[in-house]
């Protein structure tokens, strides 16, 4: 399973990239606004740090303008992945961009039928938003399981499932069991994957016992 990080904070990206756990980055207009950075400058900085796909979202609503925006974003780096919304216009843009060999991440997916359309349009990634479904009382992970099953029914569909709107370590555990290809994690969730209270307790006990030996390793 690949891990992308869901942030536009360049310092967080640099720090986590050093762990070699970061296979890519996803941004969205809200994350860019929160960063306060210039969009294209920031994308260039992220692409210098991370060699995997870096999602850059278009903001137009019609396919023609989406393609014009994509044309302004793709020259930034070879690993730019154009992110488009799951609308008919977005699907048209997806077809055109994937036919030209560009990676496309189709975002704001909330149903299995939407995921099927994105795959037929040639998307490299489909981003189902599990947390936002959970927020309205619908189990987001059921959607991941449905998409996995549908895509596996049709081997010609090569779109990868990119679990988005991740809120907890449980989302990652469940997505990995289902066989999602990628998850995009907020930095805090990625860090929390390494934490376990029994690890902390066990380490404290080992260090305490080690001190009693009076020894030093180096
Ligand atoms: C991913 O591509 C999305 O930008 C992101 O996961 C949305 O997460 P949120 O629902 O926590 O805003």
Boltz pocket constraint, residues with backbone or C-beta under 6 A from the ligand:
constraints:
  - pocket:
      binder: B
      contacts: [[A, 6], [A, 26], [A, 27], [A, 28], [A, 107], [A, 127], [A, 129], [A, 131], [A, 132], [A, 163], [A, 164], [A, 165], [A, 166], [A, 184]]
      max_distance: 6.0
